[in-house]
Amino acid sequence: MLQAIVFGGMEFSPLVVYFPIAFLLTALTRFVLHRLDWHDRIWKVAWFEVSLFVCYLALTVYLLGGR
């Protein structure tokens, strides 16, 4: 179960922490793909990046979320 994060007396969703982590992982993967010139092999780049973000978000929630 995901626990709320309390900061300054206000409660935040744990996704406030998980979203930037998933975004940074997606940006890092995108950077590596561009450096290796593999981005040309992706058919629909926008769909690939959105699905990559969703996969990284799911992985982040699984690893950092309480079981």
C-alpha positions as CSV (number, residue, x, y, z in Angstrom):
1,M,0.0,0.0,0.0
2,L,1.3,3.4,-0.9
3,Q,1.7,5.8,2.0
4,A,1.1,9.6,1.8
5,I,4.2,11.8,2.1
6,V,3.9,14.6,4.7
7,F,5.8,17.7,4.0
8,G,5.2,21.0,5.8
9,G,2.0,19.8,7.3
10,M,0.5,18.9,3.9
11,E,0.0,15.4,2.6
12,F,1.2,14.5,-0.9
13,S,0.7,11.5,-3.1
14,P,3.8,9.3,-3.4
15,L,3.5,9.7,-7.1
16,V,4.9,13.2,-6.6
17,V,8.2,11.4,-5.9
18,Y,7.8,8.6,-8.4
19,F,6.9,10.7,-11.4
20,P,10.3,12.7,-11.5
21,I,12.2,9.5,-11.0
22,A,10.5,7.8,-14.0
23,F,10.9,10.9,-16.0
24,L,14.6,11.1,-15.4
25,L,15.0,7.4,-16.3
26,T,13.1,8.0,-19.5
27,A,15.2,11.0,-20.4
28,L,18.4,9.1,-19.7
29,T,17.2,6.2,-21.9
30,R,16.3,8.6,-24.6
31,F,19.7,10.3,-24.4
32,V,21.5,7.0,-24.7
33,L,19.4,6.0,-27.7
34,H,20.2,9.2,-29.4
35,R,23.9,8.9,-28.6
36,L,24.0,5.4,-30.1
37,D,21.9,6.5,-33.1
38,W,19.3,3.8,-32.4
39,H,16.4,6.3,-32.3
40,D,16.1,6.0,-36.1
41,R,15.0,2.3,-35.7
42,I,11.9,3.3,-33.6
43,W,8.8,3.4,-35.7
44,K,6.5,5.6,-33.5
45,V,8.9,7.6,-31.3
46,A,6.1,9.4,-29.2
47,W,4.4,6.1,-28.4
48,F,7.7,4.5,-27.5
49,E,8.6,7.3,-25.1
50,V,5.2,7.3,-23.4
51,S,5.2,3.5,-23.0
52,L,8.8,3.7,-21.7
53,F,7.7,6.3,-19.1
54,V,4.8,4.1,-18.0
55,C,7.1,1.1,-17.7
56,Y,9.6,3.0,-15.6
57,L,6.8,4.5,-13.5
58,A,5.5,0.9,-12.8
59,L,9.0,-0.3,-12.0
60,T,9.6,2.7,-9.6
61,V,6.3,2.1,-7.8
62,Y,7.1,-1.6,-7.5
63,L,10.6,-1.1,-6.2
64,L,10.0,1.9,-3.9
65,G,6.4,1.3,-2.9
66,G,5.5,-0.7,0.2
67,R,4.6,-4.3,-0.3
